[in-house]
Amino acid sequence: SAMCIRDRKGVERALRWMMPALFVMMMLLVVTGLSMPGAMAGVRQFLLPDFSMLTGQGVLDALGLAFFSLSIGLGVHTTYGAYLPSSEGVLRSGVWVVTLASLISVLAGLMIFPVLASTGIDPTAGPGLTFMTMPAVFNHLPFGQGLAVVFFLLLLVAALSSSISMLEHLVRFTTEEWGWSRRGACRVLTLLIMASGIPVSLSFGPWSELTLFGKTIFDLLDYLTSNLMMPLFGLVLTLLLGWRLAESVLPDGLSPLLRGCLLWCWRLVAPLLIAGILVRGLL
């Protein structure tokens, strides 16, 4: 469609070189972080498992992280899937997504944990760890301030790429249901989202004392999104797929064994695991 062509000329063209640049920058930061004093203690903490600490709750936490990292339950897969040619295998794309997401997660750990050990920053500080550790790394690099600007700019673009995929659903709804123009919908929705983000930003500063249920605005929204809405939507979608849509979406030619395994997974295994994530997140 014309919409797909426009987006490929804009978003896709920009991300085609920005994402590899971010990957190269992460590799540079990993090497620099590993050269800092005491960095190996962070590597051991990150890579050496202590299976005595592994519990059922830890497994559910890991599943919850995978749920969040892959944006399951947010509908972005339908957005990205609309850009895939019909000849593109869904299984192959899924394997690539999981593999690359895992690789980036490992790189992020190697980028952060050595710096935590070297600088003594609390590893339980939460989502802001990147913004605490990376300035310490750039201080050890020539032209560190300039590289810091480039890195955080690339990080911003990576975040925007995910935001665009979530914005697409709202844009499509307003254009199809309310008859808005695509450009007008993008402008209005972007302004509304930016305005709603102001209180979230202020919760890190002047409004940090404003809490509800013991959580700041940011923490509360993060809790509702990650712990409640994503698993709940994922659970509903899995049940809908397994019990109502399975026969219409399963391709022809599947062996009875594979067909049975998929149905068993969709109808029972996946809902039970997602329900575990949901219950764990609410506790």
N, C-alpha and C positions, 0 to 999 in steps of 0.2 A: 504494500500500500504506500501511498504518498507519505503517510506519517512515518512508516518504517524507514523510508529512504531519507527523509529529513533527519531523523534521529541518528541514522548511521553516518550521515555526513557531519553531524555535530558531536554528540556524545561519544559514539564509537570511535571516531577519528581521533578525538582528544585522548581517550583512554588507551588507545592502541600504543601510544608511546609513553604516556604518564604512568601506567601500571608497571611496565618493565623498568622505568626509571625509579619508581618507588622500591621495587624489588632489589635493584642494584644498590640503592641507598641503604636499604636494610642490611644487605650483606656487608657494606662498608662499616655500618654501626656495630654489627656483630663482631667483626674483626677488631675494631677499636675497643669495644667493651671487654673483649677477652684479654686485651693487653694491659688492662688496668690492674693495679695492685689488689690482690685478694679475689680476683674475678673467678678463679677456679672453684672457690667455695660455692658461688652461685650456680655454676655449671653442675656441680655435684648435687646441689639441692634440687635443681630442675630435672636432671636426667636419671639420677639414681633412685629407683623406687623403694619405698618402705612398705612392703605388702602387709605388714602388721597393722598399718594404719588404714588399709582398704576395707571399707564396710559397704553395706548395701546403700547407705546414704551417699557414700562417695561415688558409687556407680550411677545413682540417680543424678547426682550433681554433674557428672561427666556427660550423661545423656542430655541434661538441661543445657549444658554449654554447647553441645553439638546442635541442639535444637535452635539455640540463639544464633550460633555462627552461620548456619545454613539458612537462616531466616524462614524456617518452617512455620507455617501458619500465618504468614503475612501476605501470601498470595503473589510474591515476587516471581515465583517460578512460572506462573502463567504469563507474566509480562515478558520475561526472558524467552520463554518457550515460543511466544508469538513471532520472535525474530529468527527462529531456527528454520532452516529449509526442511521440507517434508522428508528429505533423504537422510537427515541427520538422526542418528540413533540416540534415543533417549537414554538407554543404558550407558552407552559410551560417554555421553555428555555428563551423566550423573557421576560416573567413575572419575572423570577429570575434575569435576567440581569438588568432590570429596577429597581427592588426592591433593589438589592445589590448596584447598582450605587447610588441610592438615599440615602441609609443608609450611605455609605462611604462619600457622600457629606455632610450629616448632621454632621458626626463625624469630618470631616475636619473643618467645621465651628466652632464646639465646641472646636476644638484643637487650632484654630487661634484667633478667636475674643476675648476670655477672655484675651489672652496674649496682644493683641492690646490695650485693655482698660487698662491693668495693666502697660504696658511699654510706652504708648503714641505713638506707631508707627502709621504712617498714613495708614488707611485701604485702601486707593486708590493707594497703591504703585504697584499693579499689580501682575504678575506671581511670583515675587520674595518674596512674603510675607512669604512663608514657610521657606525660608532660613534666613529671618530676625527674625521671631518669635521663631522658634524652639531652637536656641542657648540660648535664654533667659530662656526657660523652662528647658533645660538640666543643666543650672547653678544652678537650685534649686534641682537637683537630686544627690544622691550619685553616684559616678562613672559616672558622667554626660558626660564626654568626651568620654568614652568608649561606652556608650549608644548612643551618637550622631553619632559615627562612624557606629554602627550597624543600626541605623534608616536610615541614608542617604544611606547606602549600600542597604538596603531593598527597599528604594525608587528608587534607581538606577535600581534594578532588575525589579521592577514594570514598570518603564518606558521602559526598554529593552523588556519586554514581549509585550508591545504594538507596539514597533518598529519592532519586529520580524514579527508580523502579517502583517504589511505594507510592509516589505521587501519581504515577500513570493510572492507577485504579481510580483515584478520585477524579482525575481529568476525564477519563473515559465515561465515568458515571454522569458527570455534569454535562458533558457534550451529548450523550445519548438520551439521558432521561430529562434533562432540563433545556436542551437545545442551545447551550452555550457554544461559542466558538472555541476552538482548541487554544488559540492564543490568549483569549480573554480568561478562559478557565485557568490556564497556567499562571497568569499574572495574579488573579484574585486569590487562588489557593496558595500560591507562594507567599504573598503578602500576609495572609491569615496565619500561615504556619510560622513565618518569621515573627509576627506579633506575638503568637502564643509561646514562642521560644524565649521571649524577653523575661518572663517570670522565672523560667527554668535557669537562665543565665544568672539572674539576680540571686537565686538560691545559693550560689557559690560565694556571694559577697554580702551586700546589704540585707538580703532577706534570708540569710543562713539560719537565723534564729526562728524563722517562721516555719513551724512544723505541724504535721497532721499525723496522728498515730505514731508519733515519735520519729517521723521521717520528713526531710526537707522536700520541697516540690520536686526536685530532680530525683531523689531517692524513691519517692512515692510513685512517680510515673514510671521509673525504671522497674520497680517492683511489680506494678500492675501489668506492664507490658511483658516482661520476661517471665514472671512467675505465674501469671494468671491468664492473660489474653492469648499469648502464643500457644501454650499447651492446650488451652480450651478449644481454640479454633482448630488446632491440629487434630485433636481428638474427634471433633465433630466431622471434619473433612474425611478422616480415616474411616469412621463409621458409615458415612454417606457413601464413600467409595466402595467399601467392602460389602455393604448390605443392600445398596440400591443401584449402584452404577457399574458394578463389577462386570456383569455379563456384556454390557455395551462398550466397555473400554478395553477389555482384554482382547489382544489381537488374535486373529484366526491362526491356526497352525501350531499353537502351543501344545506341547505334550501334556497328557493328563496329569503327570506327576508335577510338572512345573506349574500348571494351572491350579492344581490343588494346593501347592505350597504358597502361591501368591494369595489365593483366597484365604487360606488359614492365617497368613501373616496379616492381611488387611483386616480381617474380621475379629481376630483374637489377640495375636501377639502384639502388634503395633498399638492397638487401643489400650492394652494392659500396661505396656511400657510408658505410653504417654500419660495415662492416668497416674502412674507412679511419679512421673515428673511433676504433674500438676499438684498432687498431694504433698510431695516433698517441698515444692516451692511455696506452698501456703503455710507450712509449719514454721 
